Amino acid sequence: MPPRSEDDGTRLVPRRSGDHELTEDGATRARILDLIIERGPITARELAKHLDLTAAAVRRHLGTLETHGEITDYEGASHTVRGRGRPARHFVATDEGRGGAANPYSALASDALLQLATIAGDEAVQTFARNRFDTLAESYRPVVEAAGDDPLARAEALAAALTKDGFAATVRPVGDGGIALQLCQGHCPVQAVAENFPQLCEAETEAFSRLLGVHVQRLATLASGEHVCTTHVPLFIPPRRDSEGNS
């Protein structure tokens, strides 16, 4: 599990030996990077509002992060137009920004699952994945149940628990009607393994569904190359119409 730093509680991804020096500027850049991981795609103006900084100061740090290859433009954003008609840039974290290359333990885990699949078949890998996320889900269940019956509160509790475990999770409303939300994870500690074994992502999705008590749908994953893992969570399920008698 990625450790947090003890300074401001915002560090979600372990810094590497070649990172920016631990100056005040470096700490600010780390906070900006964390927000991009959590909330991207996000603009400089939005970052400035979250951090109570000027947009100019944020853009300076964004330039440094971009130079180091830790953030990039998100081409899929519906760009808002600013000032003189130039679209605002939306930033997301790169794999480098989320923690760099896979560590040797990821390679070891991938090799172990490959051996398991070779010896016992894909069903054994699926069983392993389900057992792993069943255990994780049960560790989250007390927090989620304490949030009560409200689906939004339960999703927010799950996001908070995931964030403590290094997943940089947020809850984002979908539309204006309050009928659904997206549970987004900006970081995944097992991303390198899940790239070869999507059964991990599938088992995690099933665990979320059981925890939240609704059928959820995985829309995107970091393991498949997206900038964030996104799970669609319905908040309101309209009653089924009785087709009999309406004909």
C-alpha positions in Angstrom: 0.0 0.0 0.0 1.5 3.3 -1.0 2.6 5.3 2.1 1.4 8.8 2.8 3.9 11.5 3.8 3.6 12.9 7.3 3.6 16.5 6.3 0.2 17.4 5.0 -1.6 14.0 4.4 -1.9 14.6 0.7 0.7 12.3 -0.6 -0.9 9.3 -2.4 1.9 8.0 -4.5 5.5 7.3 -3.2 8.0 9.8 -4.5 11.0 8.4 -6.3 14.7 9.1 -5.7 14.9 11.4 -8.7 11.9 13.5 -7.8 11.9 17.3 -7.4 13.8 18.5 -4.3 11.7 18.8 -1.1 11.5 22.5 -1.1 8.3 24.6 -0.6 7.9 24.6 -4.4 8.4 20.9 -4.5 5.7 20.4 -1.8 3.3 22.6 -3.7 3.9 20.7 -6.9 3.3 17.4 -5.1 -0.1 18.8 -3.9 -1.0 19.8 -7.4 0.0 16.4 -8.8 -2.1 14.7 -6.1 -5.1 16.8 -7.1 -4.6 16.0 -10.8 -4.4 12.3 -9.9 -7.6 12.5 -7.8 -9.7 14.9 -9.9 -8.3 15.0 -13.4 -9.1 16.1 -16.0 -8.8 19.4 -14.3 -7.8 23.0 -15.3 -5.3 25.3 -13.9 -8.1 27.6 -12.7 -9.8 24.7 -10.8 -6.5 23.7 -9.2 -5.9 27.3 -8.1 -9.3 27.4 -6.5 -8.8 24.1 -4.6 -5.3 25.2 -3.3 -6.0 28.9 -2.8 -3.2 29.9 -5.2 -3.1 32.2 -8.2 -3.7 30.6 -11.6 -0.3 32.0 -12.7 1.5 30.2 -9.8 -0.3 26.9 -10.6 0.6 27.2 -14.3 4.2 27.6 -13.4 4.1 24.3 -11.4 2.1 22.6 -14.2 4.9 23.5 -16.6 7.5 21.8 -14.4 5.3 18.7 -14.0 4.7 18.6 -17.8 8.4 18.9 -18.5 9.1 15.9 -16.2 6.4 13.9 -18.0 4.2 13.6 -15.0 1.1 15.2 -16.5 -0.4 15.7 -19.9 -3.3 17.2 -21.7 -6.5 15.3 -21.7 -7.7 15.3 -25.3 -11.1 13.9 -24.5 -12.2 16.9 -22.4 -15.1 19.1 -23.6 -12.9 22.2 -23.4 -14.4 25.3 -21.9 -13.5 28.6 -23.5 -11.6 31.2 -21.5 -10.7 34.9 -21.9 -9.8 35.4 -25.6 -11.3 32.3 -27.0 -8.5 29.9 -26.1 -9.8 26.6 -24.7 -8.7 25.9 -21.2 -6.3 23.0 -20.9 -7.4 20.0 -18.9 -4.7 18.0 -17.2 -4.4 14.3 -16.2 -1.6 12.4 -14.6 0.6 10.1 -16.7 1.8 6.6 -15.5 5.1 8.4 -14.5 3.1 10.9 -12.4 1.1 8.1 -10.7 4.3 6.4 -9.6 6.5 5.4 -12.5 7.5 2.1 -13.8 6.2 -1.1 -12.3 8.2 -2.3 -9.3 9.8 -5.8 -9.1 6.9 -7.0 -6.9 4.4 -6.3 -9.7 6.5 -8.5 -12.0 6.6 -11.2 -9.4 2.8 -11.0 -8.9 2.3 -11.2 -12.7 4.6 -14.2 -13.0 2.8 -16.0 -10.1 -0.6 -15.4 -11.7 0.7 -16.6 -15.1 1.9 -19.8 -13.5 -1.4 -20.2 -11.7 -3.2 -19.8 -15.1 -0.9 -22.3 -16.8 -1.2 -24.9 -14.1 -4.9 -24.5 -13.0 -6.5 -22.5 -15.8 -8.2 -19.1 -16.0 -10.9 -20.1 -13.6 -8.2 -20.3 -10.9 -7.1 -16.8 -11.6 -10.7 -15.6 -11.4 -11.2 -17.4 -8.0 -8.0 -15.8 -6.7 -9.2 -12.3 -7.9 -12.6 -12.8 -6.3 -11.1 -13.9 -3.0 -8.7 -11.0 -2.9 -11.4 -8.4 -3.5 -13.9 -10.2 -1.2 -11.4 -9.8 1.6 -10.9 -6.1 0.7 -14.6 -5.5 0.5 -15.2 -7.0 3.9 -12.6 -4.7 5.4 -14.5 -1.7 3.9 -18.0 -2.9 4.8 -18.1 -1.5 8.4 -17.3 2.0 7.0 -19.8 1.7 4.2 -22.6 0.4 6.5 -21.9 3.2 9.0 -22.9 5.7 6.2 -26.5 4.4 6.3 -28.8 3.6 3.5 -28.3 6.7 1.3 -26.5 5.5 -1.9 -24.5 8.7 -2.2 -23.3 8.6 1.4 -22.3 4.9 0.9 -20.3 5.7 -2.2 -18.5 8.6 -0.5 -17.6 6.3 2.4 -16.3 3.7 0.0 -14.3 6.4 -1.9 -12.7 7.6 1.4 -11.8 4.0 2.4 -10.2 3.4 -1.1 -8.3 6.7 -0.8 -6.8 5.5 2.5 -5.5 2.4 0.7 -3.9 4.5 -2.1 -6.5 4.4 -4.8 -7.1 8.3 -4.9 -10.8 7.8 -5.2 -13.4 10.5 -5.7 -17.2 10.6 -6.2 -18.5 12.7 -9.1 -22.1 13.4 -9.9 -23.5 12.5 -13.3 -25.8 15.1 -14.8 -28.2 17.4 -12.8 -30.9 14.9 -11.9 -29.0 13.1 -9.1 -29.7 9.7 -10.7 -26.2 8.4 -10.9 -22.6 9.1 -10.0 -19.1 8.0 -11.0 -16.7 6.4 -8.6 -13.3 7.4 -9.9 -9.9 6.0 -8.9 -6.9 8.0 -10.0 -4.3 5.5 -8.8 -4.2 1.7 -8.7 -1.5 -0.1 -6.7 -2.0 -3.2 -8.8 -2.3 -1.5 -12.2 0.8 -3.2 -13.7 -0.6 -6.6 -12.8 -4.1 -5.8 -13.9 -2.8 -4.9 -17.4 -2.2 -8.6 -17.9 -5.0 -9.9 -15.7 -8.3 -8.0 -16.2 -9.9 -10.5 -13.8 -8.7 -8.2 -11.0 -10.7 -5.3 -12.4 -13.7 -7.5 -12.9 -13.6 -8.8 -9.3 -13.2 -5.3 -7.9 -16.3 -4.2 -9.8 -18.3 -7.1 -8.4 -17.1 -6.2 -4.9 -18.2 -2.6 -5.4 -21.6 -3.8 -6.5 -22.0 -5.9 -3.4 -20.8 -3.2 -1.0 -23.1 -0.5 -2.5 -26.1 -2.8 -3.0 -26.7 -1.8 -6.6 -25.6 -3.1 -10.0 -22.5 -1.0 -11.0 -20.8 -0.8 -14.4 -17.1 -0.3 -15.0 -16.6 2.3 -17.8 -12.8 2.7 -17.9 -9.7 1.4 -16.2 -6.1 2.6 -15.8 -5.0 -0.9 -16.7 -6.6 -0.5 -20.2 -4.8 2.8 -20.7 -7.4 5.3 -19.5 -6.4 8.2 -17.2 -8.7 6.9 -14.4 -10.7 3.9 -13.3 -14.4 4.9 -13.6 -17.3 3.0 -12.2 -20.9 4.1 -12.9 -23.1 3.8 -9.8 -26.9 4.4 -10.2 -28.5 6.3 -7.3 -32.1 6.0 -8.5 -33.6 3.0 -10.3 -37.0 3.8 -11.8 -39.7 1.2 -11.0 -40.3 -1.3 -13.7 -43.5 -0.8 -15.8 -45.9 -3.6 -15.9 -46.2 -4.2 -19.6 -49.2 -6.4 -19.1 -52.3 -4.3 -19.1 -50.7 -1.5 -21.0 -51.2 -3.2 -24.3 
